[in-house]
Amino acid sequence: MTEQRTIRVGVVGIGRGLAFIEQSTQDVGLELVALCDTWEERLDEINAEHGVATYTDYDAFLAHDMDAVVLANYFHQHAPFAIKALQAGKHVMSETAACMTMAEGVALVREVERSGLVYMLAEQYPFMAFNQEMKRLYDEGAVGEFRYGEGEYIHAMSAQFLNSISPGADHWRNWLPVTYYCSHALAPVMHITGTMPRSVTGFVVPYDADDAEKARTVRRMDTAGMIVLTMDNGALVKLLQYDLRGGGHWVRIHGNRGLMENTRIGGHHGQDRVRVWRERWEREEGVPEETVYRPDFPAHNDKAAGGTHFGGDFFMNLLFAEAIRTGRQPYFDVHRGVAMAAVGILAYRSALEGGVPIEVPDLHDEEQRRRYEDDHWSPDPAVAGPGQPAPSVLGHIEPPAAGVAYAQEVWADQDELMYGGKVFGG
């Protein structure tokens, strides 16, 4: 058997870049050869520790001898970096979101198609063991045809932790509208059922001035977002994400012959079980009415178990390497990646317009691309101005003085920024 060529990879964003180093990249034939960030002091330390080439200039980084680029920079920066990497002849694996505006999404789709290179959205949640098990069950017909689903990603954080990973008043975690970070909730539903969103309606739980923990931050977006989707097979999906108490991630799939979901037993430590329910009058003889169990990964369990993001990060590396070697785009290709970003963008637009349903475009269609190619609507403070939305449905929120003071205190005390570099880190 011929040994497969090692794929040389460069990573943008040393927060996730360091995590990438720690993952078993050699097990899948990826070799980290370069890092790019603007945190020069930390880059020097990494170079000494790992012997990896380091860059503060993205253009110089792209000139490095490598096959692919992993984008682990800030949430709202991925599309321009991805387009530039594709233009430089590099395959791209991008963390969420694929794009920040609809115009960026159109440009990204066009560039992937023009280049013929691999583009993969690094969305880990579908590849956690319980979600892979639900996909296996669905493909076997265990619950019949998909009719209704739910995806939840709730990430409550203390003020101290939130401030520590959001250095600066305009860090994206301090202003991103609550519908935008929807891929962790949506991607597992899409992957399990093989469906795509076609219509989106958004709702928002507004900014809570009485939340004592938020009052100790400079966050100025809302509390939570709820999104209702119609999928391409007619099924309905409800998504819930962001800043409510009781953090966790859950997926629920109703078919026309059963239900499956991951459990809510014992908080975070009980989310890795799968529950399957069949009505007693429909189940086959010998099949239990209800089954609850903790599945292993269907493949590579020894390598993925115990890994970051519940093992999902291992599969990001594996699937990216497989896509490059085969020349086949991965499941979460540019179209699915941009569709998920579009759901977040259009859900916020829907919420601001009173919850009206909005079509999710199919960007395979050039006519639909043209409708959005100049749509630069964005809540990013860097482009604020006439016609641009505020980060909250209530308008522009002024952080309380106590929040500003405490955030500045946390930032001043930090020797290192937990989630990466001064500009690029995630």
BELGI-V198784 format. One record per backbone hydrogen bond with DSSP energy under -0.5 kcal/mol. CO is the residue of the C=O (numbers start at 1). NH is the residue of the N-H. Records with the same first field share a line. If there is no record, write none. Layout:
BEGIN
CO: NH + NH
END
This chain:
BEGIN
6: 8
7: 31
8: 67 + 68
9: 33 + 34
10: 70
11: 13 + 36
12: 72
13: 17
14: 18
15: 19
16: 20
17: 21
18: 22
19: 23
20: 23
23: 25
24: 27 + 28
25: 28 + 30
26: 29
29: 7
31: 9 + 33
33: 53
34: 11
35: 55
36: 13
38: 40
39: 43
40: 44
41: 45
42: 46
43: 47
44: 48
45: 49
46: 50 + 51
47: 51
53: 35
55: 37
56: 58
57: 61
58: 62
59: 63
61: 64
64: 66
67: 91
68: 10
69: 71 + 93
70: 12 + 72
71: 95
72: 426
74: 77
75: 78
77: 81
78: 82
79: 83
80: 84
81: 85
82: 86
83: 87
84: 88
85: 90
86: 89
91: 69
92: 120
93: 71
94: 122
101: 105
102: 106
103: 107
104: 108
105: 109
106: 110
107: 111
108: 112
109: 113
110: 114
111: 115
112: 116
118: 92
120: 94 + 122
121: 123
122: 124
124: 127
125: 128
128: 132
129: 133
130: 134
131: 135
132: 136
133: 137
134: 138
135: 139
136: 140
137: 142
138: 141
141: 144
143: 257 + 258
145: 256
147: 236
148: 254
149: 238
150: 252
151: 240
152: 250
153: 155 + 242
154: 248
158: 162
159: 163
160: 164
161: 165
163: 166
164: 418
168: 171
171: 174
172: 175 + 176
174: 220
177: 180 + 181
180: 182
182: 185 + 186
183: 187
185: 189
186: 190
187: 191
188: 192
189: 193
190: 194 + 195
196: 232
198: 360
199: 230
200: 358
201: 228
203: 226
204: 206
205: 223 + 224
207: 209
208: 211
210: 212
211: 215
213: 216
214: 217
223: 243
224: 205
225: 241
226: 203
227: 239
228: 201
229: 231 + 237
230: 198 + 199
231: 234
235: 231
236: 149
237: 229
238: 151
239: 227
240: 153
241: 225
242: 155
248: 154
250: 152
251: 262
252: 150
253: 255 + 260
254: 147 + 148
255: 258
258: 255
259: 277
260: 253
261: 275
264: 267
266: 269
267: 270
268: 271
270: 265 + 273
273: 263
274: 293
275: 261
276: 291
277: 259
279: 282 + 283
284: 287
286: 288
289: 278
291: 276
293: 274 + 295
300: 303 + 304
301: 305
304: 307
307: 311
308: 311 + 313
309: 312
310: 129
311: 314 + 315
312: 316
313: 317
314: 318
315: 319
316: 320
317: 321
318: 322
319: 323
320: 324
321: 325
322: 326
323: 327 + 328
331: 333
332: 121
333: 337
334: 338
335: 339
336: 340
337: 341
338: 342
339: 343
340: 344
341: 345
342: 346
343: 347
344: 348
345: 349
346: 350
347: 351
348: 352
349: 353
350: 355 + 356
351: 354
358: 200
359: 361
361: 363
362: 365
364: 366
365: 369
366: 370
367: 371
368: 372
369: 372 + 373
372: 375
374: 376
375: 103
380: 383
381: 384
385: 388
391: 222
392: 395
395: 392 + 397
397: 399
400: 404
401: 405
402: 406
403: 407
404: 408
405: 409
406: 410
407: 411
408: 412
409: 413
410: 414
411: 414
416: 418
417: 420
END
